[in-house]
Amino acid sequence: MNRLAVISAASLALASGLGATEASAQDKRAALIVAQGGLGDQSYNDLANSGFQRAIEETGIEGRAVESDDVVAQAAEILRRASDAGFGLIVDLEYSHGEPMVEVAPDYPDTDFVILNQVREGDNIASVLFQEQEGSYLAGTLAALVTTDDSIKGINPEPIIGVIGGTKSAGIDKFIAGYIEGAKAANPDVEVKVAYSNNFGDPSIGLQMAKAMFEEGADIVYQVAGGTGMGVIQAAKEEGHYAIGVDTDQDGIAPGAVLASMIKRTDVAVEEVVKGYAKGEFPGGETITFGLKENGVGLSEMKHTKDLIPAEILEKVEQAKQDILSGKVKVWNVVDQGYPDYLK
């Protein structure tokens, strides 16, 4: 039986009156704090939630997905209310919650916290990292090779591609830097247009921004903007060009208009952490990493577009993948190495 429910941050206040003795008598409980853009984004949040749901169904523990109208400003309050409500495991998808988690976690030593996409110290905090730059490098390689092949429908001969991020932050720029690096490695002359929507939940903004990039000569735009990115995909469909999806396999949202998707297996990471918690295993104080080697990131199967792309291009993308796996290519990591000059 599916025991997953979705509650708002405000409703946690009702549950937070639960006493410690009463909470300890209950079965294990897990909460998933949903990031900006909310559930229904067909991207990061939805994919992570699918893994959370699988784990809840398989283990039989109680699980709740928590959404907030102002998830950034209410960070500490959400974390404290979830802890007070008796959730023994709190998996947080919101990047801005890193510092508040470090402040809150010591006050709840019996609660296990998980933060995605960054490393935070704490005996009861587990950090989950993805090598998004590696998958994005492949997306950039593919885009740069395709953008000048005007034998492909919807492609012009100009070496111009684009990328739209949700916010200018290390978590998003990790994708963008990898994309640019892969593109430049494949074609040093390619121009990569970069813009930020400053929003993760408004497809109309993504639509407008992507159309502007297409008008400026880009024929492929990578979206790293959650629900806002749905507008990028819609723009590609309307204008006869291409989008590159993110986080989950978005190729089927607009078949033929999504060149590929850079899949980030947040579902696998969340599922593994919740299952471990259910078994009494929690990697407190540790960092778990998912990259190409762990099949944590990578390109989609491109089942709607693969037949359009010349074999030599696909071979070069595969070679780029092998170069990363072998260590021949080490993709720049904004989080660890700071910002490269082209993104400062």
N, C-alpha and C positions, 0 to 999 in steps of 0.2 A: 504493500500500500504506500502511495506517495504521501509522505508526511511533511513535504516542503510547503511552507507558507510564506507570503510576502507581507511584511508589516512596515509601517512608517516609523521614522525615528521618534515621532511624537508619541506613538502608542507604546514605545518602550518604557515610557514613564509609568504606565499602568502596571507593567510587569516588574519594575524595579523595586517595588515594595516587598518583593519576595525575600524572606529572611534567609540567612546563610544556612541555617539548619535544614530548612525546608528544601532549599536548592540542592543540598548535598544528597538528599534522599531521592532525588529525581534521576532519571536516566541521563546519559550524556546528551548535551545540547550544543549545537553549533550555529553560529550566525555568519552570514555573508553580507558584508557592508558593500553596497553597490556604489560604483563610482559615478562621476558626472556623466550625464547623458541618460542614466537610468536603464531599467530593463526595457526591452523592445528596440534596442539600438541595432540589432542584427549584427553585432560586432563584439567588442571586448567584454562588455557586461553579460550579454546573452550567452557567449561561449563559456565564460567562467561559471555562470549560473548552471549551465547544462552539466558541467562536471560536478558541481556541488550537489545537484539533484540526483545524479547517478550514485554518488557516494551515500547520500541520505537513504535512498531506496535500498541500496545493497546492504548497508550496515544496520538500518532500522533505527538509528538515532534520530532525535528530533532536530529539524533544521529550519532556520528562518532566513529569508533574504530581507535586508533592511534598506529602505530607500529614504532619502531626505530631500526636501525642496532646496535646501542650502547645505549640501554635504560638506562643502569646504569650511564654511564659517562654524558649523556645528560639530566639528571634528571631535574635540575632547568630550563634549556632551554625549555624542553618539556612542563613543567607546565606553564611557563610564556607565551609561544606561544599559548597554548590552551586558557589561560585566555584572552590574547590580542585579540584572534580571536572571542571572544564573547560567548564562552561556559560558560553557567551559572552554570553547574554542571560538575565536573571533578571527575570521579571514577578511582582510580589508583590501578592496580593489582600488581605493582612492589614493592616488599618489601623494596628494597634499597632506595625508594623515600620518606621514612618517614621523615628523617631530612630535606631534601630539601623542602618538602612540608611545614614544620613548618616555614622555612625561607621565602618562597614565599607567602604563604596565607595572611599574614598581608598586603601585597601590593595590594591585590585584595579583599577587604572586601565584594564586591557584588557578588563574586564567591563562590559557595559551593564546598568544597573538601571532598572526601571520600578516606580513606586509608584502605586497607584490611590487616588483620593478625597482627595488632599492634595497640597500643594506642598512639595517638599524640594529644597534647593540642592545642586548638585554637577555637575561637568562630564560625568560619566558616569551621571547620574540624569535620567530623563525622568518628569515628573509628568503624570498623567491625571486630569482633573476632570470630573465630571458635574454638571449643574445639576439635581440631584434635587429641589430646592425648587420648581422650575418645574412638573415633572410632578406633584409632590405637591400643589401649589396646585390643579391641575385635579381631582385626586382629592378634595380637600377641598370644592371647589366642587360637584362632583357629589354627594358624600355629604350636604352641608348642604341641597341642594335636594330630594334624594330623601327625607330622613329625616322630613319632615312630610307627605309625600304618601301618606296611608294608603289611597289607591286601589290602590297597588302592594302586591301580596302580600308579607307579612312585614314591613311597615312600620307602626309605631305613630305616633300624631300628635305625640309628644313630640320636641322638637328636641334629641336627644341622639345623639351618635356617639362613637366611640372610636378609639384608636390604641395599639398595643402595640409598643414598640421592644425590640431585643435587649439593648442597654446604654444607659445615659445617657452619651453621648459626642457630640462635635461631628458625627462622621460619620453617626450615626443621627438626632440632633436636627435635622440639616439637612432630613431628610424631614418630621419631625414639625412643625417650625415652618412649613414651606410648607403642609402639610395644614391646620393651624389657621388660617393666614392666609387661605387660599382659602375655608375654611368660613365664617369670620367676614365675609369680603367678600360672600359670597352670602347670609348670614343672621346679622346681628350678635347675635341672641338664641340661637344654637346653643351647646350645651354640648359641649365636647370632652373626654372622659375620656382621661387619659394614664397609661400604666403601662409598666414595663420588666420583661422576663423575666429579665434578667441571664444569658441563655443563648441560643445560636443553634442548638442541636442536639437539643432535647427537645420534641417535639410535645405531650406530655402536659401540660407547663407552659402552653403556648399554649392548649390546649383548656380548661384550668381557668380561666385568666385571662379568656379571651374569654367563657366562659359567665357569669362573674361580671359582666362588663360588660353582657351582654345582660339579666341579671337586674336590673341597675340602670337599665334603660330604654333603653340603646343598641340600635339595630337595624342599625348598620353599623360594623364594626371594621376598620381598616386595619392590616395586619401588616407590620412592618419588622423581622423577627426571624429571617430565614433559615429553617432547618429547623424551628425552634420554631414558626414561623408556619403550618406545616402543620396544627397543632392548632387555630389560629384558624379556618382554613378548615373543618376538621372540625366545630368548634363551630357555625359558621354553618349548615352542612348539617343538623346534628342539631336545632338550635333553630328552624329555619325563618326565619333572618335572613340577613344578608349580611356577607361579608368583602370586603376589597379586597386583592388580591394585590400582590406587589412584585417588582421586578427583571426577571422574565421573565413571559410571558403565562401566568398561573395559572388563567385562567378555566375551562379544561377539567378541572382537578383535581376540581372538584365543580360540574359544569354547573348554572347557575341559582342557586347559592349564593355565587358570586363575582361581585359587582356589576361590577367592572372590575379591571384590574391596572395599576399604575404601572410601565411597562417602562423599564428602565435598560439601554441596549445595551452592556453590558460586553463582549459577544461581538464587537461591531464594533470597539471600541477595542483589545482584545487582538489581534484578527486583523490590524488595520492595523499595529500596532507590530511584530508578529512578521514580517509580510511585508516591512516596511521593513528590518528587521534582516537578513533573508535577502538583500536586494538591496544590503546595505552602507550603508543609510541609517538613522541613528539620531538622534532629536532630543535629544541630550544637553544638559542645562541648560535645556530648554524645558518649557513647560506646554501640554498639549493639552486643549481644553475641548469637551465634548459637551453641548449643551442642546437645547431645543425647536427652535431654528433649525437645528441640525445633525442633527435627528432622532435625537438621542442619548437623549432621554427622552420620555415621553408616555403617554397612556392606550391600553389595548388596544382592539380593535375591539368588544368587548362582544357577541360574536356570540350568547351564550346569554341575555343580559339586555336588549339594546338595544330589543327590541320591547315590553318591559314599561315602559320609561321614556317619559313624555310628551315630545313633540317640543319643547315650549317649554323643557324642562329641558336637553335635548341642545343646543339652540340657545344657551342661556346658557353652557354649558360651552365650546362652540366660540368664543363671543365672548370668554370669559376667555382662551382660548388666543391669539386674535388680539391681545388687549390686551397680552399678554406679548411676542409677536413684534414688535409695533409699538413697544414701549418705553413704552407708556402705563402699564403695570403693571410694577414692578420688585420681584420677590419677595425677601423678606428672606433673606439668606444667613448662616447661623450661623457658618460658617467665616471669612468675611471681615468680618462686622459684629458678631460677638459674639452673646450671647444676648438675645433680646427679653424683656421683663419677665415675660411669661406662661410662660416656660420656665426661669426662674432658680430 
